[in-house]
Amino acid sequence: MAYIVTATQMVAKLDNSERYFEKGDVLPAGVSNAECKRLVAAGVVAYVKDEVKEDAGADAAAAAAAQAAADAKAEADAKAAAAKTPAK
């Protein structure tokens, strides 16, 4: 299980400091669960169930995570648009 950065660049609280991460980076264990959840809710990080190794496969995992985040956003946008459309 890993958290993959989907934003171009973002900052996360790491222990008692902050650290910058770029798209495709895997968040280290020092990032708290609460911080990971906050970053997922902000849409800058995606949760990936399979452990991702930092190699060529990380780019594919980051792309998949970004696509999953984009799909979730599109679905949420569609639901919001449907809620605003008056019923006939």
Phi and psi in radians as a Rosetta constraint file:
Dihedral C 1 N 2 CA 2 C 2 CIRCULARHARMONIC -2.629 0.35
Dihedral N 2 CA 2 C 2 N 3 CIRCULARHARMONIC 2.767 0.35
Dihedral C 2 N 3 CA 3 C 3 CIRCULARHARMONIC -1.927 0.35
Dihedral N 3 CA 3 C 3 N 4 CIRCULARHARMONIC 2.121 0.35
Dihedral C 3 N 4 CA 4 C 4 CIRCULARHARMONIC -1.891 0.35
Dihedral N 4 CA 4 C 4 N 5 CIRCULARHARMONIC 2.337 0.35
Dihedral C 4 N 5 CA 5 C 5 CIRCULARHARMONIC -1.281 0.35
Dihedral N 5 CA 5 C 5 N 6 CIRCULARHARMONIC 2.198 0.35
Dihedral C 5 N 6 CA 6 C 6 CIRCULARHARMONIC -1.865 0.35
Dihedral N 6 CA 6 C 6 N 7 CIRCULARHARMONIC -0.305 0.35
Dihedral C 6 N 7 CA 7 C 7 CIRCULARHARMONIC -1.381 0.35
Dihedral N 7 CA 7 C 7 N 8 CIRCULARHARMONIC 2.793 0.35
Dihedral C 7 N 8 CA 8 C 8 CIRCULARHARMONIC -1.039 0.35
Dihedral N 8 CA 8 C 8 N 9 CIRCULARHARMONIC -0.797 0.35
Dihedral C 8 N 9 CA 9 C 9 CIRCULARHARMONIC -2.700 0.35
Dihedral N 9 CA 9 C 9 N 10 CIRCULARHARMONIC 2.532 0.35
Dihedral C 9 N 10 CA 10 C 10 CIRCULARHARMONIC -2.698 0.35
Dihedral N 10 CA 10 C 10 N 11 CIRCULARHARMONIC 2.913 0.35
Dihedral C 10 N 11 CA 11 C 11 CIRCULARHARMONIC -2.096 0.35
Dihedral N 11 CA 11 C 11 N 12 CIRCULARHARMONIC 2.469 0.35
Dihedral C 11 N 12 CA 12 C 12 CIRCULARHARMONIC -2.299 0.35
Dihedral N 12 CA 12 C 12 N 13 CIRCULARHARMONIC 2.607 0.35
Dihedral C 12 N 13 CA 13 C 13 CIRCULARHARMONIC -1.337 0.35
Dihedral N 13 CA 13 C 13 N 14 CIRCULARHARMONIC 2.201 0.35
Dihedral C 13 N 14 CA 14 C 14 CIRCULARHARMONIC -2.215 0.35
Dihedral N 14 CA 14 C 14 N 15 CIRCULARHARMONIC 1.902 0.35
Dihedral C 14 N 15 CA 15 C 15 CIRCULARHARMONIC 0.969 0.35
Dihedral N 15 CA 15 C 15 N 16 CIRCULARHARMONIC -2.026 0.35
Dihedral C 15 N 16 CA 16 C 16 CIRCULARHARMONIC -1.855 0.35
Dihedral N 16 CA 16 C 16 N 17 CIRCULARHARMONIC 0.400 0.35
Dihedral C 16 N 17 CA 17 C 17 CIRCULARHARMONIC -2.472 0.35
Dihedral N 17 CA 17 C 17 N 18 CIRCULARHARMONIC -3.014 0.35
Dihedral C 17 N 18 CA 18 C 18 CIRCULARHARMONIC -2.180 0.35
Dihedral N 18 CA 18 C 18 N 19 CIRCULARHARMONIC 2.612 0.35
Dihedral C 18 N 19 CA 19 C 19 CIRCULARHARMONIC -2.449 0.35
Dihedral N 19 CA 19 C 19 N 20 CIRCULARHARMONIC 2.498 0.35
Dihedral C 19 N 20 CA 20 C 20 CIRCULARHARMONIC -1.535 0.35
Dihedral N 20 CA 20 C 20 N 21 CIRCULARHARMONIC 2.495 0.35
Dihedral C 20 N 21 CA 21 C 21 CIRCULARHARMONIC -2.284 0.35
Dihedral N 21 CA 21 C 21 N 22 CIRCULARHARMONIC 2.641 0.35
Dihedral C 21 N 22 CA 22 C 22 CIRCULARHARMONIC -1.954 0.35
Dihedral N 22 CA 22 C 22 N 23 CIRCULARHARMONIC 2.882 0.35
Dihedral C 22 N 23 CA 23 C 23 CIRCULARHARMONIC -0.916 0.35
Dihedral N 23 CA 23 C 23 N 24 CIRCULARHARMONIC 2.290 0.35
Dihedral C 23 N 24 CA 24 C 24 CIRCULARHARMONIC 1.652 0.35
Dihedral N 24 CA 24 C 24 N 25 CIRCULARHARMONIC -0.235 0.35
Dihedral C 24 N 25 CA 25 C 25 CIRCULARHARMONIC -1.192 0.35
Dihedral N 25 CA 25 C 25 N 26 CIRCULARHARMONIC 2.602 0.35
Dihedral C 25 N 26 CA 26 C 26 CIRCULARHARMONIC -1.734 0.35
Dihedral N 26 CA 26 C 26 N 27 CIRCULARHARMONIC 2.247 0.35
Dihedral C 26 N 27 CA 27 C 27 CIRCULARHARMONIC -1.193 0.35
Dihedral N 27 CA 27 C 27 N 28 CIRCULARHARMONIC 2.366 0.35
Dihedral C 27 N 28 CA 28 C 28 CIRCULARHARMONIC -1.314 0.35
Dihedral N 28 CA 28 C 28 N 29 CIRCULARHARMONIC 2.949 0.35
Dihedral C 28 N 29 CA 29 C 29 CIRCULARHARMONIC -1.119 0.35
Dihedral N 29 CA 29 C 29 N 30 CIRCULARHARMONIC -0.374 0.35
Dihedral C 29 N 30 CA 30 C 30 CIRCULARHARMONIC -1.226 0.35
Dihedral N 30 CA 30 C 30 N 31 CIRCULARHARMONIC -0.205 0.35
Dihedral C 30 N 31 CA 31 C 31 CIRCULARHARMONIC -1.439 0.35
Dihedral N 31 CA 31 C 31 N 32 CIRCULARHARMONIC 2.155 0.35
Dihedral C 31 N 32 CA 32 C 32 CIRCULARHARMONIC -1.156 0.35
Dihedral N 32 CA 32 C 32 N 33 CIRCULARHARMONIC 2.779 0.35
Dihedral C 32 N 33 CA 33 C 33 CIRCULARHARMONIC -1.069 0.35
Dihedral N 33 CA 33 C 33 N 34 CIRCULARHARMONIC -0.681 0.35
Dihedral C 33 N 34 CA 34 C 34 CIRCULARHARMONIC -1.109 0.35
Dihedral N 34 CA 34 C 34 N 35 CIRCULARHARMONIC -0.721 0.35
Dihedral C 34 N 35 CA 35 C 35 CIRCULARHARMONIC -1.148 0.35
Dihedral N 35 CA 35 C 35 N 36 CIRCULARHARMONIC -0.730 0.35
Dihedral C 35 N 36 CA 36 C 36 CIRCULARHARMONIC -1.053 0.35
Dihedral N 36 CA 36 C 36 N 37 CIRCULARHARMONIC -0.774 0.35
Dihedral C 36 N 37 CA 37 C 37 CIRCULARHARMONIC -1.111 0.35
Dihedral N 37 CA 37 C 37 N 38 CIRCULARHARMONIC -0.675 0.35
Dihedral C 37 N 38 CA 38 C 38 CIRCULARHARMONIC -1.111 0.35
Dihedral N 38 CA 38 C 38 N 39 CIRCULARHARMONIC -0.734 0.35
Dihedral C 38 N 39 CA 39 C 39 CIRCULARHARMONIC -1.209 0.35
Dihedral N 39 CA 39 C 39 N 40 CIRCULARHARMONIC -0.634 0.35
Dihedral C 39 N 40 CA 40 C 40 CIRCULARHARMONIC -1.132 0.35
Dihedral N 40 CA 40 C 40 N 41 CIRCULARHARMONIC -0.772 0.35
Dihedral C 40 N 41 CA 41 C 41 CIRCULARHARMONIC -1.103 0.35
Dihedral N 41 CA 41 C 41 N 42 CIRCULARHARMONIC -0.561 0.35
Dihedral C 41 N 42 CA 42 C 42 CIRCULARHARMONIC -1.343 0.35
Dihedral N 42 CA 42 C 42 N 43 CIRCULARHARMONIC -0.223 0.35
Dihedral C 42 N 43 CA 43 C 43 CIRCULARHARMONIC 1.446 0.35
Dihedral N 43 CA 43 C 43 N 44 CIRCULARHARMONIC 0.300 0.35
Dihedral C 43 N 44 CA 44 C 44 CIRCULARHARMONIC -1.816 0.35
Dihedral N 44 CA 44 C 44 N 45 CIRCULARHARMONIC -0.134 0.35
Dihedral C 44 N 45 CA 45 C 45 CIRCULARHARMONIC -2.416 0.35
Dihedral N 45 CA 45 C 45 N 46 CIRCULARHARMONIC 2.527 0.35
Dihedral C 45 N 46 CA 46 C 46 CIRCULARHARMONIC -2.096 0.35
Dihedral N 46 CA 46 C 46 N 47 CIRCULARHARMONIC 2.514 0.35
Dihedral C 46 N 47 CA 47 C 47 CIRCULARHARMONIC -1.547 0.35
Dihedral N 47 CA 47 C 47 N 48 CIRCULARHARMONIC 2.236 0.35
Dihedral C 47 N 48 CA 48 C 48 CIRCULARHARMONIC -2.071 0.35
Dihedral N 48 CA 48 C 48 N 49 CIRCULARHARMONIC 2.218 0.35
Dihedral C 48 N 49 CA 49 C 49 CIRCULARHARMONIC -1.186 0.35
Dihedral N 49 CA 49 C 49 N 50 CIRCULARHARMONIC -0.671 0.35
Dihedral C 49 N 50 CA 50 C 50 CIRCULARHARMONIC -1.489 0.35
Dihedral N 50 CA 50 C 50 N 51 CIRCULARHARMONIC 2.467 0.35
Dihedral C 50 N 51 CA 51 C 51 CIRCULARHARMONIC -1.086 0.35
Dihedral N 51 CA 51 C 51 N 52 CIRCULARHARMONIC 2.338 0.35
Dihedral C 51 N 52 CA 52 C 52 CIRCULARHARMONIC -1.872 0.35
Dihedral N 52 CA 52 C 52 N 53 CIRCULARHARMONIC 2.222 0.35
Dihedral C 52 N 53 CA 53 C 53 CIRCULARHARMONIC -1.547 0.35
Dihedral N 53 CA 53 C 53 N 54 CIRCULARHARMONIC 2.486 0.35
Dihedral C 53 N 54 CA 54 C 54 CIRCULARHARMONIC -1.396 0.35
Dihedral N 54 CA 54 C 54 N 55 CIRCULARHARMONIC 1.453 0.35
Dihedral C 54 N 55 CA 55 C 55 CIRCULARHARMONIC -2.625 0.35
Dihedral N 55 CA 55 C 55 N 56 CIRCULARHARMONIC -2.726 0.35
Dihedral C 55 N 56 CA 56 C 56 CIRCULARHARMONIC -1.065 0.35
Dihedral N 56 CA 56 C 56 N 57 CIRCULARHARMONIC -0.519 0.35
Dihedral C 56 N 57 CA 57 C 57 CIRCULARHARMONIC -1.189 0.35
Dihedral N 57 CA 57 C 57 N 58 CIRCULARHARMONIC -0.340 0.35
Dihedral C 57 N 58 CA 58 C 58 CIRCULARHARMONIC -1.139 0.35
Dihedral N 58 CA 58 C 58 N 59 CIRCULARHARMONIC -0.621 0.35
Dihedral C 58 N 59 CA 59 C 59 CIRCULARHARMONIC -1.125 0.35
Dihedral N 59 CA 59 C 59 N 60 CIRCULARHARMONIC -0.726 0.35
Dihedral C 59 N 60 CA 60 C 60 CIRCULARHARMONIC -1.158 0.35
Dihedral N 60 CA 60 C 60 N 61 CIRCULARHARMONIC -0.701 0.35
Dihedral C 60 N 61 CA 61 C 61 CIRCULARHARMONIC -1.156 0.35
Dihedral N 61 CA 61 C 61 N 62 CIRCULARHARMONIC -0.694 0.35
Dihedral C 61 N 62 CA 62 C 62 CIRCULARHARMONIC -1.131 0.35
Dihedral N 62 CA 62 C 62 N 63 CIRCULARHARMONIC -0.705 0.35
Dihedral C 62 N 63 CA 63 C 63 CIRCULARHARMONIC -1.121 0.35
Dihedral N 63 CA 63 C 63 N 64 CIRCULARHARMONIC -0.726 0.35
Dihedral C 63 N 64 CA 64 C 64 CIRCULARHARMONIC -1.146 0.35
Dihedral N 64 CA 64 C 64 N 65 CIRCULARHARMONIC -0.716 0.35
Dihedral C 64 N 65 CA 65 C 65 CIRCULARHARMONIC -1.149 0.35
Dihedral N 65 CA 65 C 65 N 66 CIRCULARHARMONIC -0.716 0.35
Dihedral C 65 N 66 CA 66 C 66 CIRCULARHARMONIC -1.117 0.35
Dihedral N 66 CA 66 C 66 N 67 CIRCULARHARMONIC -0.705 0.35
Dihedral C 66 N 67 CA 67 C 67 CIRCULARHARMONIC -1.134 0.35
Dihedral N 67 CA 67 C 67 N 68 CIRCULARHARMONIC -0.714 0.35
Dihedral C 67 N 68 CA 68 C 68 CIRCULARHARMONIC -1.110 0.35
Dihedral N 68 CA 68 C 68 N 69 CIRCULARHARMONIC -0.710 0.35
Dihedral C 68 N 69 CA 69 C 69 CIRCULARHARMONIC -1.141 0.35
Dihedral N 69 CA 69 C 69 N 70 CIRCULARHARMONIC -0.725 0.35
Dihedral C 69 N 70 CA 70 C 70 CIRCULARHARMONIC -1.127 0.35
Dihedral N 70 CA 70 C 70 N 71 CIRCULARHARMONIC -0.709 0.35
Dihedral C 70 N 71 CA 71 C 71 CIRCULARHARMONIC -1.102 0.35
Dihedral N 71 CA 71 C 71 N 72 CIRCULARHARMONIC -0.738 0.35
Dihedral C 71 N 72 CA 72 C 72 CIRCULARHARMONIC -1.125 0.35
Dihedral N 72 CA 72 C 72 N 73 CIRCULARHARMONIC -0.707 0.35
Dihedral C 72 N 73 CA 73 C 73 CIRCULARHARMONIC -1.151 0.35
Dihedral N 73 CA 73 C 73 N 74 CIRCULARHARMONIC -0.742 0.35
Dihedral C 73 N 74 CA 74 C 74 CIRCULARHARMONIC -1.084 0.35
Dihedral N 74 CA 74 C 74 N 75 CIRCULARHARMONIC -0.716 0.35
Dihedral C 74 N 75 CA 75 C 75 CIRCULARHARMONIC -1.130 0.35
Dihedral N 75 CA 75 C 75 N 76 CIRCULARHARMONIC -0.751 0.35
Dihedral C 75 N 76 CA 76 C 76 CIRCULARHARMONIC -1.129 0.35
Dihedral N 76 CA 76 C 76 N 77 CIRCULARHARMONIC -0.707 0.35
Dihedral C 76 N 77 CA 77 C 77 CIRCULARHARMONIC -1.115 0.35
Dihedral N 77 CA 77 C 77 N 78 CIRCULARHARMONIC -0.695 0.35
Dihedral C 77 N 78 CA 78 C 78 CIRCULARHARMONIC -1.133 0.35
Dihedral N 78 CA 78 C 78 N 79 CIRCULARHARMONIC -0.716 0.35
Dihedral C 78 N 79 CA 79 C 79 CIRCULARHARMONIC -1.153 0.35
Dihedral N 79 CA 79 C 79 N 80 CIRCULARHARMONIC -0.691 0.35
Dihedral C 79 N 80 CA 80 C 80 CIRCULARHARMONIC -1.149 0.35
Dihedral N 80 CA 80 C 80 N 81 CIRCULARHARMONIC -0.712 0.35
Dihedral C 80 N 81 CA 81 C 81 CIRCULARHARMONIC -1.135 0.35
Dihedral N 81 CA 81 C 81 N 82 CIRCULARHARMONIC -0.707 0.35
Dihedral C 81 N 82 CA 82 C 82 CIRCULARHARMONIC -1.152 0.35
Dihedral N 82 CA 82 C 82 N 83 CIRCULARHARMONIC -0.608 0.35
Dihedral C 82 N 83 CA 83 C 83 CIRCULARHARMONIC -1.211 0.35
Dihedral N 83 CA 83 C 83 N 84 CIRCULARHARMONIC -0.498 0.35
Dihedral C 83 N 84 CA 84 C 84 CIRCULARHARMONIC -1.439 0.35
Dihedral N 84 CA 84 C 84 N 85 CIRCULARHARMONIC -0.367 0.35
Dihedral C 84 N 85 CA 85 C 85 CIRCULARHARMONIC -1.351 0.35
Dihedral N 85 CA 85 C 85 N 86 CIRCULARHARMONIC 2.168 0.35
Dihedral C 85 N 86 CA 86 C 86 CIRCULARHARMONIC -1.190 0.35
Dihedral N 86 CA 86 C 86 N 87 CIRCULARHARMONIC 2.512 0.35
Dihedral C 86 N 87 CA 87 C 87 CIRCULARHARMONIC -1.287 0.35
Dihedral N 87 CA 87 C 87 N 88 CIRCULARHARMONIC 2.598 0.35
